[in-house]
Amino acid sequence: MEQILRNFFLFLSKNKFFTKLAKKYGLRFGAGRFVAGETVENAANAIQQLNQKGMAVTVDHLGEFIDSKEEARQAADECVEMIKKIAEQNLDSQLSLKMTSMGLDISEQLVMENMRKILDAGEKHGVFVTIDMEDYERCQKTIDIFKELKEEYDNIGTVIQAYLYRTVGDIEELNSYRPNLRLVKGAYKESPKVAFPDKKDVDENYKKIIKMHMMNGNYTAIATHDDEMIQYTKQIEKEHNIPRDQFEFQMLFGIRTERQEELVKEGYKMRVYVPYGDDWYGYFMRRLAERPANVAFVIKGVFGK
């Protein structure tokens, strides 16, 4: 049943009709738990509250199914505005973004133009930028863009997904760039031709890349809500004397908030991924796909009023 629900919500996440409908009706049906609001001001307020609890943030202006150059440029301008807001309010926050929101499906030239605009603003204001990873179809393009931009900028990182067969090879290839990587299990529905279909294999591969990247001496963001993976990271830290300023834990806004606070109290760097914007539907569906408990929360929120 859990796998059926996961597949159902992942299918819905790619539906353009429902995406447009969600934009029209705003943050309803429980999405407000996982999304900080629709505006820069909403996001800044959420970041400030998390900072006061000792947590760092990476903020993401949500955007999927960008169909025009104008939309992509507007998305880039929104990122620049967020960077300025972070600097203006002295917030402890980085920026995350997706290549599709920058126009990846339209033109690589457009993507590079938008990325350089954002990274220039990030350099000016001291804000680090992470390129989120999307589905397998866009994986190689995203890595190629990251490598090209890493030659020009220091304030850039990207994301590697443990459920792909290619991932260990990607970690090995990227090592020469001394990359700052966020390591995740992966949240898209992929073919068993390119991704591990079984959770146990994904978990084993995740442990493998956590150890590889940390042992390579590169900055590692372990993005997980899984206590087994958190404990494994702590074990690697102790066994190999990894300094705590070489890695951090990351979790999603609105999920396992008590655990986030516990890690801060234990002296670990905890960064919360804070999404905002009116294009929240695809992100929200993927969160529902990840955990049945999230679905129960939404049903309770909708019918309990």
Disulfide bonds with the S-S distance in Angstrom:
none
